[in-house]
Amino acid sequence: MENRQNDKEIDAALRKVAFGFSLEEVTEEYGVEDGELRLVKRRETRKDVPPDLKAVKMLLDGSAADLSAMSDEELENEKQRLLKLLKEKET
């Protein structure tokens, strides 16, 4: 049963990377004032991680498509086509 849960988590992580994602990062800096720790600076940053073609390829592992014979332009077109298909299936 634990293997199934791990497989689901791995699949979810792989799909996340294949689609691309955003993350928010919070950095807090503290200083000592009057013998107490106080928040001096807080910065929130949003980072966008673009879709990853290798993750898309891993999702499609075992398919009949021979990606190694494709040019860079063909791979990019295939990537966009596959991302569109994945997004449609997710919704």
Secondary structure as UniProt FT lines:
FT   HELIX           2..19
FT   STRAND          21..33
FT   TURN            34..35
FT   STRAND          36..49
FT   HELIX           53..59
FT   TURN            60..62
FT   HELIX           67..69
FT   HELIX           72..90
//
